[in-house]
Structure formats: C-alpha cells, structure tokens
Amino acid sequence: RMTTGDFRFTEVFSYESLVHAVSGAVGSVTAMTVFFPLDTARLRLQVDENRKARSTPAILSEIVKEEGLLAPYRGWFPVICSLCCSNFVYFYCFHGLKASWLRGQKSAPGTDLIFGIAAGIINVLVTTPLWVVNTRLKLQGANFRNEDIRPTSYSGILDAFVQISSKEGLGALWNGTFPSLLLVLNPAIQFMIYEGLKRQLSRGVHTELTSVEVFLIGAIAKAVATTATYPLQTIQSILRFGQLQESTDKSQILSSLMVIKRLLVNRVRKYGALGLFKGLEAKLLQTVLTAALMFLLYEKIANSFTMKWGHLY
C-alpha cells in the first residue's frame, strides 16, 4: 500500500516533471538564442557605468561598429549552457513540488508563488556558479567606457571556473547569491501571474489555449516581474562581474545586505532614481519577448510529449 510520503516521492520524480523540465529548458534556450543581442545591450548598460543610456538599436549599433558583427553574440554558449541547466532545475522543481503537494487539486496564486520561491531558491544555490562564469565570458573583450574595469582572459567555461576559484577563492563563484535569492521573486511572480491568467482563460474551456494567448500572458507576466525587480537585477550583474572595489566597504562579504544597499544608494546619488532602471528598456524588450516565446514553446513541447507518450507512464 502506497503511503503519502511514497506518493509525494513518485510525484516529484515523475515523467510529468521531467517533461516540464525538458520543455522549459528547450523553450528557454531557443527563445534566448533568438533574442540574445538584446541581452548583450542590457548587460553593457548595467555594468558599464560610463556608457550613456541610449535606445537598444543604438547600443547594438555601437557594439557592432566597435567590436565586430558577431559581438552581440559574444558569450552565447556559456549563457545557453547556464540557461538550459537553470530552467531545467526550475521547471522540474516547480512542477515536481506542485504535483507532490496538490495531488490533483487546483492551485491558487498564493501556492504558485510559494512553489515558485522554493524552486527559485534551489535553482540559485545550484546554478549561480554557472551564471558568474557566463557573465565574465559575455563581457570579456568588450570595449568599456569605464577605465576602472580590469580585463580578463578566460579560454572557456572550465578555464573561467579554475581561474576564478584559484585567484578569487571558491566563494567568488557564488558572487551575487544574496541578490539572486531576493530575485527568486522574479520568476515566482512571473509564474504566479502566468498560471493565474492561464486558469482564468481556461475557465470552463477544455481545449488548450491558442498560441497568441500563451504568448500574451507570458509577456504580461514577465513584464510585471522584471519591472518590479530590475534594480536588484542590476546589482546582481555588477556583483557577478566581480569588478567591485572592496577597499571602501565595511563588510568584506560581497553578497551581503550592506553591499546591496551601498550599491543602490551610490547608483541613486550618481544618476538619480532612474539610474536604478538604466537598461530597463533593453531588458524588457529582451526578457518579455524571450519569456513569451519560451512559454509558447514550452506549452507546445509539453502538450506534444503528453499527448504522444503520457499514457505510457
């Protein structure tokens, strides 16, 4: 006889959870590849303080003119590797935890938010080193306006891991973990809104949502989540880049509340309140389109798997 604990174990480690994880990973990798140059523009605006905030096409035009045609795709491979692992972990945990807890019952916005936060915390702790490495590789060789930024020379993902851990210590691979943990609210809010809108649109209808509906609710969910958490995303990028000067800092631990507060205050003093949202246009353009396309592909892939092979498991 199956106990409650056995049931929850099988729900977490189920075919359905795996389908959601693979669908989320494939969908996010495809969507990010399509809109990758927009992410390049966003990251430059966040970490290069001396670069003037301009429109996304203007920033990309500058990058291509100064660094070559392929520069907007610099660091594509490590980003895609990180994104694939990150979304696999997130989707697996979110749907696995949700299935094991609800056991066939309908979810609510509050429970979606809690499962999103739990999945986000697991994801951050597991994949932060990958994101630190990909941030460094993505910015390596870039022409910065800020002369204080130190150049790096990593030959690839493994070399970056080795150099960072040997020169800066193993803890440097988890730079930005604290703001990342706060930022689990971003995908949690996104999934809460997405699942909520999906339930509203599906109410009383047994057929699946249209591609346009999935695309739109994915875009709305990501736009709200990104705007609400963007200042913290900027601090996260700065910490991951590893160029923060620690000499003037009372706390020697980068990923701390004191460092985040100091960076936020300095940003406001230098550029005003809008300085916290420098690069938001590029980020919204990239993240909203990427998330919308990702959710569309995710739903299509997951439904396809379920219809073809779901009955076998």
N, C-alpha and C positions, 0 to 999 in steps of 0.2 A: 504493500500500500504506500502511495506517494505522500510524503509529508509536505507541509507548507514550505519548509526550507528546501526540500528537493525540487519542488515546483519552481520556486524562485531561481534556483541554480540553473535549471534547464531553460528558463525563460531568458536569463542573462546570456547563457552560452547556447543560443539557438540559431537556426538557419535564418530566421527572420531578422535577427540583429545583425548577422553577417551581411545579408542583402542590403540593409540600410547603410551599413558601414562602407561597403564597396561602392554602392550607388552614390553616396555622398562624396567619397574620395574621387571617383571618376568624374562626377559632375563638377566639382570644385577645380580640379586640375585643368579640365577642358575650358571652363569659363575664365580662369585666371590666365591661361595662355592667350586667349583672345584679347583680353583687356590689360595685359601685362605692362605695356608702355605707360598707361595711366598711373599705375602703382609706382613706377620709376619716378615720374614727375612729383607725385605726392611725397615720396621719401626724401627727395632732394630738398623740397621746401621745408620739411620738418627738421632735418639735421643741419642744413647749411644756412645758418642764421643771416649771413650777409647776402644771400640771394634774394632779390626782390620778388615779392609775391605778384605773379602775373597769371594770365589765363593758362590753362593746361596746354593748349596748342603752342603758345609762345614758349613755354618752358621746354617742351619736347623739341621744338624747332632749334632752340639754343643748344640743347644736348646733342642733337644730330649734327649741327654745324660744327661744334667744338670737338666732339668725340667720335664721330662716325655714325653711319647709318644703323648699325646694329647695337649702338649704345643703349637705346631704350630697353633692349632685351638682355642687358648685362645682368648676370646672376640668375638667369631664368631657371637653370637646372636645380641649384640648391633650394630655390624658393618652391619649385614644384615638388621636390622630394619632401620638404618640410610640410607643405600644404597637404600632400597626399597622406602622410602619416598623421598629421594633426586632425584632419577631417575624418579619417578612418576611426581614430580613437574617440573623437567627439560624438559622431553619429552612432557608433557602437554603444558607447556608454549611455547616451541619451535614450536611445530606444530600448536598450537592454534593461536599464534601471526602470524605465517607464512600464515596460511589459511585466517585469517581475513584481512591481508594486501594485499596479492597477488590476492585473489579472483579468483582462477583458472588459473592465468597466470604463466608462467615458472619462476622459481627462478634463481638467479645468485650467484656466490661465495661471492660477496660483501654483498648481502642481507642476505645470510645464516650466514655470520659472525656477522652481526648486530643482527639478531634474536637470535643467539647463545649467544652473550654477554648479551642481555636483559634477556633471560631465565636464564642465569647463575647468574646474579645479584639477581633476585627474589629467586632463589634456595639457594644462600649463606645466604641471610638475614633470610630465613625461617628455614633452616636446620643446621646452624652452631652449635647451642647448642647440637644437636644430635651427631655431629662429635667430639666435645670436649669431651663429655661423653664417646663415644666409644674408643677414643684414650687412655683415662685414664684407662678404663677397660681392654683394649687389652694389656696394659703394666703392669698392676697390677700383682705383684708376680713374675715378671721377674728377672732373675739374671743379674744385670748390672755390667759392668766393671767400670763405673763411680760411685765413692762412694758418690759424692755430691747429687745424686738423692734421694729425700725423698720418703719413702714408703707410699702407700695409702691403705685404707681399705674400699672399697665400696662393699655393698652386692648385688647390682644390678643397673639397669638403673635409677630407681626412686631415690634410695638412693644416687647415684652419683649426680643427679640433685640437691637434697636437700643439700648435704654436700658442693658441690662447691658453690652454691648460698649463703649459710649461712656463710661459712668460708671465702670465697674469694670475695663475692659480686656477684650480678646478672650479672654484666658486664663480669665476668670471663667466663660465658657460651658462650660469643662471642669472646673469645681469638682467635687471628689469622684471624679475619674477614678481616682486611686490605689486607694481602697477598692473602686471599681467593678471595677477589674482583678482585685483579690483576690476579688471576689464573682462572677467568672466561674465559680468553683467551684460556685455555687448551681445554675444551670441545667445545668452539666456533671454534677454529682452527680445531679440530677433526671433527666436524660436517660439516664445510665448505669443507674440503678435501674429506670426505666421500660422501657428497651429490654431489660434483663436479665430483668425479670419477664414481659415480653411474650414473650420467647423461651422461658422456662420453661413458660408457659401454652400456648403454641402448639406445643410439642414433640410431634411425632407426630400433630398435627391439622392438616389442610389448610384447614379453614374459618377465617374471621376470628373474632376474639374478640367476645364479647357486649358490649353497651353497659355492663352492670353491671361486667364485668371490666375494661374500659378505664377506666371512671370510678374504680374502686377502686385500680387500680395507679397511675393518675395522681395520686390523692390521697395515697397512701402515699409515692410518690417526692417529691412537693413538700413534704410534712410533714417528712421527714427532712432534705432540703436546706435548708429555711427555718430549722428549729431550729438546725442546725449553723452557719449563717452570720448569724443575726439580729443579734448585737452590731455587726457590720460594716455591716449594713443601716441601723442607727440612725445611725451615724457618717456614712454616705453621705447620708442625708436632711438631717442638720444642715449638712454642707458644701454641699450643693446649695441649701439655703435661703439661704445667703450671709449669715447673721447672726453668724458667728463673729467675736469681737473678737480682733484680731491683736496688740494692743499688748503683751500679756504673753508673746507667743510668740517664742522664739528664732529659729525658722525662719519666713521670710516667705512660704514656698510652702505654700498650704493643703493641696494634695494630696500630702502627704509622710508618711512613717512616723512622724516626730516628732509631728505634729499628731494623727494617729490614736491614737498611744499616749497623748498627753496627754488627749484627749477620753475615751478608755476609762478611764484612771486616775481622772479627775475624776468620771466617772459612778459608778464603784465607791465612791469616797470619800463622795460625796453620798448615794447610795441603796443602797449595798451591792452585792453581786454580782448580785442580782436586778434591779437598776436597768438592767443591760445588756439585760434582756429585757422592759423596760417596753413594753407594747403588743403583746407576742407573741401574746396570746390573739386580739386583733383581727386581727393579721397572719395567724395560722394559719387562722382562720375564713375570712378573705377569700381568701388565696392558695391554700389547699388546695381549696376549693370552685371557685375560678376555674380553677386548673390542671386539676382533674378534668374540669370541663365543657369546657375548652379542648381537652384531649386527645381527649375523646369526639367533639366537633365536628370536630376535625382529622382523626381517623381516618375518620369518615363522609364528609367532603368529599373527602379524598384518594382513598378507595376508589371513590367515585362518579365522580370525574374519570377515574381509571384504567380503570374498567370501561367507561365510555361512549366515551372518546376516546383512551385509551392506545395502542390498536392502530394508530392513525393516525400515530404518531410513532416 
